[in-house]
Amino acid sequence: MDIKQKTSLVAILSVTVLAVSKFVVGIFSGSMAVLSSGLDNILDAVMSGMNFIALRLASRPPDMDHHYGHGKAEDLAAIGESLIIVFSGMVIIYKTVERFIRYQTIQYSSLDMGIMVLSLVFSIFITTLLERMGEKTGSNALRADALHYRSDIYTNSAVIIAIIFTYYTKQVVFDFSLAIIVGFVIIYSALKIFKDGIMGLMDTSIAKKLEHQVEEIIRKMPFPYAGYHKLRSRSSGSSKYIDFHFLICRKTSIDEAHRLANTVEENIKREVKGIETMVHIEPCEQPCELTDETCAIRKSHTPRTKKD
């Protein structure tokens, strides 16, 4: 397993233990806030499990049927995750309203507060871990997981507040109100996950910051480099692809042009992690005296980004 899969597996095992604990405690106390938080954790485990499977599939190398690899498996997992999250949020809201209408009593114990404090600490830890690994690897699946676990920080804090208010005021409205809030937070968090998954399937370009970084690397190339155009990029899960037409002085030999193209590919790979580059060599069509100095003038007029 690579680092993305290991991170996902840690999240699955940890949140499963928390979910079971919350359900046991919530059933005994009757707290919908604790039970809804437990259901949220079960969804966390299911979603992380889906992401784990997607990450294993996405890590497979290209084959005869998938020449660009299997990176979109991460985006499909993110979309599936978001749809299930929306459904679960609706279930939480419905069940909470139903129990409130029936005015079911709540009997808190010290375990309710203990399990929620433990859950809050865990949520902070696992969110930080997933965010760091998501940024490091560029994985949409880990970022989606991190986003969902970040919402747990707020919902767990809210449940702790609900327990305190309900315990001291003896009014169950606080517990049920916070449970409904948890449901809406869960639904809201799904919207960002769904959007990211859809954008990945639509071959959305990579971040502009990365594109500009690549452009700066290209422009630093020495003569006989004479400019570039038709730069394009796309994302597929945690994989990123970029290609462009690399203009070379028309009097340059094929071997020299190829060496320069290899150099720019290596520079991009070294300075921009996790990106695959395709360079198309083209002869420069501008008439000049074919010297480094005159070509430098040509390069100074090359647009920053020319996508035609």
N, C-alpha and C positions, 0 to 999 in steps of 0.2 A: 504493500500500500504506500502511496505517496503521502506527502504532508497534508494535502487537502482531505484525503480520505481518513487519515488518522484524526484530524481535527473534528471531522463530522462524526466519527465513531465515539469520540470522547463526549460530544454533546448528546448523542443518543443515549448512551449508558447513564449519564448523570441525570438527564431530565426524566428518564423513565423512573428512576428511584424516587425523585421528587413527586412525580405525578401520582404514583401509587400511595405515597405517604399522605398527600393532600386529600385523596379520595377517602382513605380510611378515616382521617381526622374529620373531614367535612361531613361524612355520613353520620358519625356519632354526634356531632354538634348541630347539624342541620343548617350550617352556614352556606348560603348560596354563593357568597363571595369566595369562600375557600374552595367550594366545589367547582365554581366556574374557573378559578385559577388552576385547579387540578386538570380540568378538561383542556384548558389552554396548554398545559404542559404535555398532556397526551398528544395534542396536535403537534406540539413542538417535536415530540419524539417521532411521530409519523412523518412529518415534513423533513426532519433531519434524515430519517431512513430513506425517504425518496431521493433526497439530495445525495446520500451516500451511494445509492445505486446509480444515480445519474453521473456522479463523479467517476465511478469505476468504468462506466460505459464511455464517458467523454475522454478518459485517459487512454483508450485504445488507439493504436496507431492507424493511419489511413489504410484502407484496403481497396479491393477492386470495385466495390460498390460505393465507397465513401472516400473519394480522393482527397477531400479536405479534412478528413478526420471525423470525429463524432462529437465535436464541441457543443453542438446545438442541443444535445441531451440535457445539458445544464439549464438551458432556456426553457425547454419543455417541462422540466421538473419544477422550475419557478412558477410557470403558468398553472400547472396542476396544483401546486402548493397554495397558490393564491385563491383558487376556486374553492378548495376544501376549507380554507381559513374563513372565507366569507360565509359559507354554510354553517360552520361551527359558531361563528359570532351570532348568527340569526337564531340558532338553537339556544344559546345561552340567554339571549334577550327574551325569547318566548318562554322558556322554563322559569326564568326569574319572575316574570310578570304573573305567570300562572300560580306560583307558590305565594307571591305577595297577595294575590286576590284571595287565596285560601287562608292567608295570615298564619302561616306555619311558624311555630316558635323556634327560637334558637338558643341553645345552651352551650356557650363557649367553655373551653377548658384551656389550661396552660399550653396544651399541645398545638392549639390553633395559632397562637402567637409565635410559638417556637418554630413551627414548620414554615410560617410565612417569612420570618426573619432569615431563616436558613435559605429559603428560596430567593430572597432579595440578594443575599450575598452571592449565591450561585449565579443569578442572572447577570450581575455586574461582571463576574469573572468570565463566564462563557461568552458574553457579548464582546468583551475586550479581546478575547482570544480569537473569535470568529472574524471580527473586524480587521485585526492585524493580519490574519492569514488570508482574508479576502483581498485586502489591499496588496499583500505581498505576491499572491498568485494571480490576481485579477479574476477570481472566480465569482460569477454571478450567483451561483448556488450558495456559496459561503456568505456572500453579502446579503442574500435574501434571508438566510438563517440568522445572521447578525441583526438584521432589521427587526425580525420577529422577536428575538430574545431581548432587544432593546425595549420593545413595547412591554415586555414582562417586568422590566425595572419599574415602570410607571404603574402598572397594574398591581404588582406586589406591594408597592408602597401604598397605593390606594386601599388595598384590602387590609393592610395593617391599620391604617387610619380608621377604616370601617369597623374593624374589630374593637378598637379602643372606644369609639363613639357609641357603638351598640352596647358594649359591656357596661359603660357608665351611665348611659341614658335609658337603657332597657327598651330602646326604640329600634325595631327591626328594619325600619325604613332606610337606615344608613347602610346596612348590609345589602339589602336588595338594590338600592340605588347604585352602589359601587359595582355590584355584579353586572348591572345594565351598562354602566360605563365601560367595564372590561369588555363586554360584547361589542360595543361600538369601536373601541380602540383596536380590537382584533380585526374588525372589518376594514377599518381605515388603513391598518398596516398592510393589508392584502393588496390595496390599490397600487402601491409603489412596486411591490413584488410582481404583480401582473404586468405593469407597464414595462419594467425592465426585461421581463421574459419576452414580451411581444417585440420590443425594440431589438432584442437579440435575434429573433427569428427573421426580422426584416432587414438584416445585414446593416444595421446602423453603423455609421462611421465611428472610429475610435475617438477618445477625448481630444478636443482641439489642442490642449496642452501638449499631448503626445505628438500630434501631427506637426505642430510648430517645432517641436524638438527634432523631429526627423528632418524637417526642412532646413533647419540650421546646420545639421550634420552634412546634408547634401551640398549646401552652398559653400561649405568650407573645403570642398574637394579642390585639388590643384589642377592646373592645365595638364592634359587637354580637355578637362571638363568644361563644358560651354553652356550649361543651364539644364533645366528640367521642366517638364510639364505633365499634364494628365495624372496628377497624383491622386490616388484613391485609397480608401481604407475601409475596413469592415471588422465587426466583432462577431465571434461565434463562441458563446460560452466564455471561458477564460482565455480563449485563443484570439489573437489579433493578427490581422493581415494588412499589408500595405504594398502597393505597387505604383510605379511611376516610370515615365519615359526619361531616360538619362541621355542628355545630348553630349556628344563627343565631337571634337574637331574632326572634320570630314577627311583630313589627310592622315589620321591616326590609323595604325595597323590594327587588325582584328585582335591580335594577342594583347596589345597594350590597352585597347578599349576594354577587353575582358578582364584584365588585371585591375583596372580602375573600378569597374563594376563590382568585382569581388571585394575590393577594399571598402567601398561605400556600404556594401551589405554587412561586412564584418564590423564596421564602425557603428552602424545602426543596431546590430545585434548586441554589441558590447554596452552601448549607452542606454538603450531602451529595452528593458527586459521583457521577455514573453511576446515578442512580435516577429512574425515571419515576413520577409521582404522579397518581392519579385521585381527585378530591374530589367527594363526593356531598353536596349542600347539603340540610339538613333544618331545618325550623322547630323552635325550642325549645318543648317541650310543658309546661314548668314555669310555673305561674302566678307572676307577680311584678309589681312596679310599673314594669317596663320602663325601668330606669335602669342606668347603668353600675355604680353602687354595689351595687345589689341583684343584678345579674348576676355581679358579682365574687364575691359570697357563693355563688352557684350554682356558679361555676367552682371555688371552693375545695373543693367536695365532689365534684368530678368525679374518678373513679378514675384512677390513673396509666395503666392499660391496661384497657380494657373491651372484650372481644371476645365479642360475643353474636350 
